[in-house]
């Protein structure tokens, strides 16, 4: 039994963190979604502890996933630059093999990326539907998610390799 926990400790920590993120943000989303204001456009009043926990969890998960992607990109860049031939010359101009990056991500990082993206898109959807009747917390996370997606899209488009036909034409 001790070996199981020893071998799975990182997975357990990751699962607890992601479960807390989903539970806290699920609670916030539920409260905002079902709230019917007495005065139109009035946001619901959330418990201060929930607001703090949701903010800390979303900021942490955003930072953790962004840094994991950045470190992985740097590792792939080092490996490609230390190689020879076409891969090394492409790495010097900033073009990466996307498969090399995604295969180096652990299952925990991929799970964190997907959880952050799915919950974030739900939060964005509630913010867009509810508008002023949502909370500042919802708006802040939505804007943070949009920034994260823009940054991730920058990485995606940076890693895209031109097709061989386009290279030959130019």
C-alpha positions as CSV (number, residue, x, y, z in Angstrom):
1,X,0.0,0.0,0.0
2,X,2.9,2.4,0.8
3,X,4.4,1.7,-2.6
4,X,1.2,2.7,-4.3
5,X,1.1,6.1,-2.7
6,X,4.8,6.6,-3.2
7,X,4.5,5.8,-6.9
8,X,1.3,7.8,-7.4
9,X,2.0,10.8,-5.2
10,X,2.4,13.3,-8.0
11,X,-0.8,12.0,-9.7
12,X,-2.7,12.2,-6.4
13,X,-1.6,15.8,-5.9
14,X,-2.5,16.7,-9.5
15,X,-5.9,15.1,-9.2
16,X,-6.7,16.8,-5.9
17,X,-5.6,20.2,-7.3
18,X,-7.7,19.7,-10.5
19,X,-10.7,18.4,-8.5
20,X,-10.5,21.5,-6.3
21,X,-10.4,23.8,-9.3
22,X,-13.4,22.1,-10.9
23,X,-15.4,22.0,-7.6
24,X,-14.7,25.7,-6.7
25,X,-15.3,27.0,-10.3
26,X,-18.3,24.7,-10.7
27,X,-19.8,26.3,-7.5
28,X,-19.1,29.8,-8.8
29,X,-20.6,29.0,-12.2
30,X,-23.7,27.4,-10.6
31,X,-24.3,30.4,-8.3
32,X,-23.9,32.9,-11.1
33,X,-26.0,30.9,-13.6
34,X,-29.0,30.3,-11.3
35,X,-28.9,33.8,-9.8
36,X,-32.0,35.9,-10.5
37,X,-31.4,39.5,-9.6
38,X,-34.1,41.6,-8.0
39,X,-32.7,44.6,-9.9
40,X,-31.7,43.7,-13.5
41,X,-28.0,43.6,-14.1
42,X,-27.1,43.1,-10.4
43,X,-24.4,40.5,-9.9
44,X,-24.7,37.8,-7.2
45,X,-22.8,38.3,-4.0
46,X,-20.3,35.5,-3.6
47,X,-18.7,34.3,-0.4
48,X,-15.3,36.0,0.0
49,X,-13.6,32.7,0.6
50,X,-15.0,31.3,-2.6
51,X,-13.8,34.3,-4.5
52,X,-10.3,34.0,-3.1
53,X,-10.1,30.3,-3.7
54,X,-11.4,30.6,-7.2
55,X,-8.9,33.4,-8.0
56,X,-6.0,31.6,-6.5
57,X,-6.8,28.3,-8.3
58,X,-7.4,29.9,-11.7
59,X,-4.2,32.0,-11.5
60,X,-2.2,29.1,-10.3
61,X,-3.4,26.7,-13.0
62,X,-3.0,29.3,-15.7
63,X,0.6,29.9,-14.6
64,X,1.4,26.2,-14.2
65,X,0.2,25.2,-17.6
66,X,1.9,28.2,-19.3
67,X,5.2,27.5,-17.7
68,X,4.9,23.8,-18.5
69,X,4.4,24.6,-22.1
70,X,7.3,27.1,-22.1
71,X,9.7,24.7,-20.4
72,X,8.8,22.0,-22.9
73,X,9.2,24.3,-25.8
74,X,12.7,25.3,-24.5
75,X,13.6,21.7,-24.1
76,X,12.5,20.8,-27.6
77,X,14.4,23.9,-29.0
78,X,17.6,22.7,-27.2
79,X,17.3,19.2,-28.6
80,X,16.6,20.4,-32.1
81,X,19.4,22.9,-32.1
82,X,21.9,20.3,-30.8
83,X,20.9,18.1,-33.7
84,X,22.1,18.5,-37.2
85,X,20.6,19.2,-40.6
86,X,17.1,20.5,-41.4
87,X,15.7,20.2,-37.8
88,X,18.6,22.3,-36.4
89,X,18.2,25.0,-39.1
90,X,14.4,25.1,-38.5
91,X,15.0,25.4,-34.8
92,X,17.3,28.4,-35.3
93,X,14.6,30.3,-37.2
94,X,12.0,29.4,-34.5
95,X,10.0,26.6,-36.2
96,X,9.4,23.5,-34.1
97,X,8.0,20.1,-34.7
98,X,4.7,20.2,-32.8
99,X,4.7,16.5,-32.3
100,X,8.0,16.8,-30.5
101,X,6.5,19.3,-28.1
102,X,3.2,17.4,-27.4
103,X,4.9,14.0,-26.9
104,X,7.0,15.5,-24.1
105,X,4.1,16.7,-22.1
106,X,3.1,14.4,-19.2
107,X,-0.4,13.1,-18.8
108,X,-0.8,15.4,-15.8
109,X,0.1,18.5,-17.8
110,X,-2.3,17.5,-20.6
111,X,-5.1,16.9,-18.1
112,X,-4.4,20.3,-16.5
113,X,-4.5,22.0,-19.9
114,X,-7.8,20.3,-20.8
115,X,-9.4,21.1,-17.4
116,X,-8.3,24.7,-17.6
117,X,-9.5,25.1,-21.1
118,X,-12.9,23.4,-20.6
119,X,-13.7,25.2,-17.3
120,X,-12.4,28.4,-18.8
121,X,-14.6,28.1,-21.8
122,X,-17.6,27.5,-19.6
123,X,-16.8,30.6,-17.5
124,X,-16.4,32.6,-20.7
125,X,-19.8,31.3,-21.9
126,X,-21.5,32.3,-18.7
127,X,-19.8,35.7,-18.8
128,X,-21.0,36.3,-22.4
129,X,-24.6,35.1,-21.7
130,X,-25.0,36.8,-18.3
131,X,-23.1,40.0,-19.0
132,X,-23.4,42.5,-16.2
133,X,-25.4,40.0,-14.2
134,X,-22.2,37.9,-13.7
135,X,-19.5,38.8,-11.2
136,X,-16.2,40.6,-11.6
137,X,-14.6,37.3,-10.8
138,X,-16.2,35.7,-13.9
139,X,-15.1,38.6,-16.0
140,X,-11.5,38.6,-14.7
141,X,-11.1,34.8,-15.3
142,X,-12.7,35.2,-18.8
143,X,-10.2,37.9,-19.8
144,X,-7.4,35.8,-18.3
145,X,-8.5,32.8,-20.3
146,X,-8.6,34.9,-23.5
147,X,-5.1,36.0,-22.9
148,X,-4.0,32.5,-22.2
149,X,-5.6,31.3,-25.4
150,X,-4.0,34.0,-27.4
151,X,-0.6,33.1,-25.9
152,X,-1.2,29.4,-26.6
153,X,-2.3,30.2,-30.2
154,X,1.0,32.1,-30.6
155,X,2.8,29.0,-29.6
156,X,0.7,26.8,-31.9
157,X,1.3,29.1,-34.9
158,X,5.0,29.5,-34.1
159,X,5.4,25.7,-34.1
160,X,3.6,25.2,-37.4
161,X,6.0,24.0,-40.1
162,X,5.4,25.1,-43.7
163,X,4.4,22.5,-46.1
164,X,7.2,21.1,-48.3
165,X,5.4,22.4,-51.4
166,X,5.3,26.0,-50.0
167,X,9.0,25.8,-49.2
168,X,9.9,24.7,-52.8
169,X,7.7,27.4,-54.3
170,X,9.5,30.2,-52.4
